[in-house]
Amino acid sequence: MEMPIAKKWRQILKIIDMVTFYVEKDFETPANAGANGFQLSTVRLLSGEADVTKAVDVGKHLYNDDELKDYLSTVFNLKTAEIDISE
């Protein structure tokens, strides 16, 4: 089920050519569970620093930035080439 806030951000982001997300990653929780990778802690747009954390699943387990781009492209209806990740 689509969250209304994700739909709102998708509409806003469609007018931008490249979207840079500032992502705080939680490496400890997966490590404590015996897994590699990370979970999302905070996700913000770098331009304007709007917090979009509520639009993503912070408990989602990801292994690398390529998976993260794929996930964010799905949530915000963007192409992976339009996404840049900053930490």
LUMKEZA-223658 format. One record per residue: x, y, z of N, C-alpha, C in turn. Coordinates in steps of 0.2 Angstrom, whole numbers, plus 5000, padded with zeros to 4 digits. Layout:
XYZXYZXYZ ...
//
This chain:
500449945000500050005000500450065000 500350114996500750174995500550225001 501050255004500950305009500850365006 500350405008500250475005500850515005 501250515010501850565010502350545004 502350475002502850454997502550484990 501850484989501550504983501650584983 501650624988501750694988502450704986 502950674989503650684987503850664980 503450614977503550594970503350654966 502850684967502550734963503050794963 503350814969503850864969504450844966 504750784967505350764964505350754956 504850754953504750744946505050804942 505050854945505250924942505950934942 506350884946507050894947507450844943 507950864939508350814935508750764939 509150794945509550744949509350764956 509250704960509050714967509550684971 509850724976510350704980510050694987 510050634989509850614996510350605001 510350635007510750635012510550575016 510950525017510650465021511150445026 510850445032511150415038511050345039 511550305039511450225039511650205046 511250155047511350115054511650045052 512250045054512649985053512649935059 512549965065512549925071511949875071 511349895070510749845071510849785066 511049785060511149725056511749685059 512249725061512849685063512749645070 512249675074512049645080511649585079 511349585073510949525071511349475067 511949485066512349445062512349455055 512149515052512049525045512549575043 512649575037513049635034512549685031 512849745029512449795026512249845031 511649875030511449935034510649945034 510349975038509750005038509750075038 509150105035509150175035508950205042 509250265043509150295049508750355048 509050405044508750465042508850475034 508350495031508450515024508150585023 508550625020508350695019508650715011 508250765009508450795002508950845004 509550845000510050885001509850964999 509550964994509251034992508751054997 508851095001508351115006508251075012 508651015012508650975018507950955021 507450945016506850915018506950845021 506650835026506650765029506150725026 506350665022505850625019505850555022 506150545028506150485032505550445032 504950485034504350455034504050415028 504350435022504150405016504550335015 505050325019505450265018505350215023 505550155022505450095028506150095031 506250125037506850135040507150065043 506750015043506949945045507149905039 507149935033507349895027508049885027 508249815026508949795026509249805019 509749845018510149855012510849835012 511149815007511849795007512349845004 512049884999512549934996512149994993 512450044991512150104988511750084982 511950034978511550024972510849994974 510849954979510149934982509749994984 510150034988509850094991509550134985 509850144980509650184974509050154971 509050084970508450044968507850054972 507950054979507450064983507150134983 507550184983507350254983506950264976 507250234971506850254964506150224964 506050164968505450134968504950184973 505250204978504850244983504650314980 505050344977504950414974504850414967 504750354963504650354956505150394952 505750374953506350404950506750354946 507150374941507550324938508250324943 508550274943509150264947509650314945 509650334939510150374936510050444939 509450464941509250524944509450534951 509650484954509750484961510550484963 510750524968511350534970511350524978 511850484981511850474988512350504991 512250544997512750575001512650555008 513250545011513250525018513450575023 
//
